Amino acid sequence: MTRRWRRLARLPGAVVLGAVLAACQEGTVIGAGDERPRSAIVLAAGDIASCGSDRDEATAALLEPAATILALGDLVHDKGSAQEFADCYQPSWGPYKAFTRPTPGEHEYIEPSARAYFEAFGGAAGSPDEGWYSFEVGSWHVIALNSNCDFIGGCRAGSAQDQWMLRDLAAHPTRCTLAYWHHPRFSSTSGGAVQLQALWDGLFRAGVDVVLAGHEHNYERFAALNDRGQPDPDRGMRQFVVGTGGFGLSAFGRPVTGSEVRDNTTFGVLRLELGDGTYDWQFISVDGRRVVDSGSDRCH
């Protein structure tokens, strides 16, 4: 038996997925009638799999069938190839693919046009020449963006992605909205991706509540921030950086404005419970399912 299949065989929860897959679809909850659920579970992390490590197996053990899983880019290391998706990602996080809504990282684009990534996820990853899309989770609107600006014609104001994003947000004026991409706008490791400022501005003006990112191999939670990156509890967006899917851990520099919690000692996933006008969060470690950070807040 190859290492790939040994990993798959001992993945917790993999056996039960077949029955669940037949019963539900992404973003929906099994229940009576057409009643909208009061809350929905989202699990998120980026920077996940490598054939040289079993740490992605440990984070996969924290996933829950029928939750919506946001894979925050750099899903396989090092080259984002079809072989790596088959041998590294598939045995651990792969069995949850039907529940996964991914966004690409820079490692995916080592393959021309992120070809292997889009082939691996099909329509769930959006159009191959874009990589952005939106969907609903419970009562929340969720928007996936592509932060690999150099490969998609830029992320400036007026870019194709910016125009699509603004139209999508205007067409979905829900009380609660979550956006996610790979590179964080703000980070105490790198300072953040300034090329995303125009998109951040648009998200802020539209009243988005939560932004998720990966890229930095650590966990960092921010206060609700405005368009200038300053704390704004009334209108700001709370950013979570969750690059803890299994590939590695990296150090922090000097904390940037608004950084509230930082941890680079453990791998894990962010668990969000999206309610009707509220959200709760837990960052859950692979170390005995320890809760490293938790809290709750209301939508704007």
BELZI-V344845 format. One record per helix or strand of 3 or more residues. SS is the DSSP state (H for helix, E for strand). FROM is the first residue (numbers start at 1). TO is the last residue. If there is no record, write none. Layout:
[[SS/FROM/TO] [SS/FROM/TO]]
//
This chain:
[[H/3/9] [H/14/23] [E/39/45] [H/55/60] [E/68/71] [H/82/89] [H/94/99] [E/100/102] [H/108/110] [H/112/125] [E/133/137] [E/140/144] [H/149/151] [H/160/171] [E/177/180] [H/194/205] [E/210/213] [E/219/225] [E/237/242] [E/259/263] [E/268/275] [E/278/285] [E/291/298]]
//
